[in-house]
Amino acid sequence: MTVLRVGDFLGAALAPHPKQLPDSVGVVSLNQKLGRGDLRPLRAPVTRAAVPAGRKSIYRMGRDIVSDTNYWLSWPTLVSVARGYNTSENGERTYYTGDGFPKWTDNTMALGATPPTAWRALGLPAPASAPTLAASGGSSTADLEDRAYVYTYVSDHDEESGPSPAGKVKCRADDTVAITSLAAAPAGSYGINRIRVYRTETGSSGQTAYFFLREIASSSSSTSDDNRALGEVLPSLTWVPAPGVPQGGALNITEPTLQFLTPLWNGMMAGISGREIRFCEPYIAYAWPMQYGLTPADVTPVAMAAYGSTLVVATNGRPVVCTGGSPDAMDESPVEFLQACVSPASMVSVGHGVAWASPDGLAYLGAAGPQLLTARSLAREDWQALAPETIIGAFFEGRYYGFYQVGGVKRSFMIDPAVPTSIYFSDIGADAVYVDDMQDAMFVLNGTSVQRWDAGAGLAARFRSKVFEHVSLIPPFTAGKVIADAFPVTVRVFDDRGQVAEVVVTSPDPFRLPGDQRTFTTQVEIETSGPVQGVALAHSMEEFNGG
């Protein structure tokens, strides 16, 4: 008679009929760790740090330092965090959105008792009022000319605001112009300590522009133009703070607060402001010119993630793809893939593409084209049973992890975006997740505990095979054998009647199974706390001895 072998444990699939699955795919995969082809238990997470209660986002500063325990930031909201591009700055400047208006911090400001304890607004508001001008003292023979003056605020980190409304004056070329009524710097977390004054002049190209005149302390309300040589062109003519930070100046309007801050290529960052996709000035994360905005038709952006030089924006309808080498050259185009994003926290980059939770499954858009990664493992009703609107996503060791919550119970699943033929479930859930690329480690938040994933004692892994259907009635399986690194291993056998045997196997020796009835079907379940390479069932003990 034929020996039935279960030796490959390649996850579970609930969408196909249990009889139509490949021999290596089962109907249950719980707490199984991938990587070696056997049934290897996932290890329990281990607590490394603590944060205040009620947190929904975690992030570890000190990304150039190996540590599990130090420098944890946390927030009670869904926060997107991006490290700054400027390598000349000390302090690991870090930008984030989702905690009120957009902010930045560094390791001097952030690392207090309940971090982040201090921060700066992401951008400076422009002065709200124009300067007052008065010309005098020039030669009566000098030509008259029209000039305009503006001023900007400058921070102690050399950030510069957009310009004030222009003050205009008709003066002679050699006049001294008194510049007064410079508005005091606004209160708030800006660090403004200087004012820069600019005036118009026609450059060598024949174009009139604002050129640097002088810099004064922010406590000053007046200065003068004494006809000194002018400096560089005003760099911040079109700059405004990140949406949500007060703008001031001529563009004193309110924009929807920037969310889902995403680092891109060429020094750019992107975010979502209402229905608009916004981009910052390259390598200047505090400047978000309004002309660098794209508004997709008929959809509202919900979340975003990038792969390579492609930004994918998930929406409440079709996704949108944005490409371009600079913020003034970005282009957006819709993708005919009707999979809305139902959980912004689920959207992450998966290397060769991005993935997010949609109503029908785990949606993917990338090098392999648009697809549902769960199409071969979960039917729509199976996916909906996971409460996809609760999913928090992470990409770790080449796999997508989804942490979800049903009826107050937290669990997770894992799927390989490159080979999405099955799915792996775990009893371990999370309130937030952070992947430490330097350590190749994943950390999850459970309550107040920051825990390192797969770092503790082995969990109980369980795998139930497909339903093996026999072409005719066969005698019962009355013997079994387990190949494993450690024992005990529990083996359960099912046939046409349901479960017919459960044996706790304590050694690699063949063992007897109860059996007294012929059957058309057989199914095997293995539960273990150590690695198992395979299970075999036979109709007699002699079959294992070559009899």
Secondary structure, DSSP 8 states (H G I E B T S, - for coil): ---EEE-----B-SSS-TTSS-TT-BSEEESEE-SSSSBEE-B--EEEEE--TT--EEEES-TTS--SSS-EEEESS--EEEE-S-TTSSS--EEEESSSS-EEE-TTTS-SSSS----EESS--B-SS--EEEEE---TTS-EEEEEEEEEEEETT--B------EEEEEETT-EEEEE------SSTT-EEEEEEEEEEE-TTS-EEEEEEEEEETT---EEE------SB-TTTT---STTS--BGGG-------EEEEE-STT-EEEEETTEEEE-BTTBTT---TTSEE--SS--EEEEEEETTEEEEEESSS-EEEE-SSGGG-EEEE-S-----S-GGG-EE-SSEEEEE-SSSEEEEETT-SEETTTTT--HHHHHTT-GGG-EEEEETTEEEEEEEETTEEEEEEE-TTS-S-BEEES---SEEEEETTTTEEEEEETTEEEETT-SSB--EEEE---EEEEEEE----EEEEEESSS-EEEEEEETTEEEEEEEE-SSS-EE----S-EEEEEEEEEESS-EEEEEEESSGGGGGT-
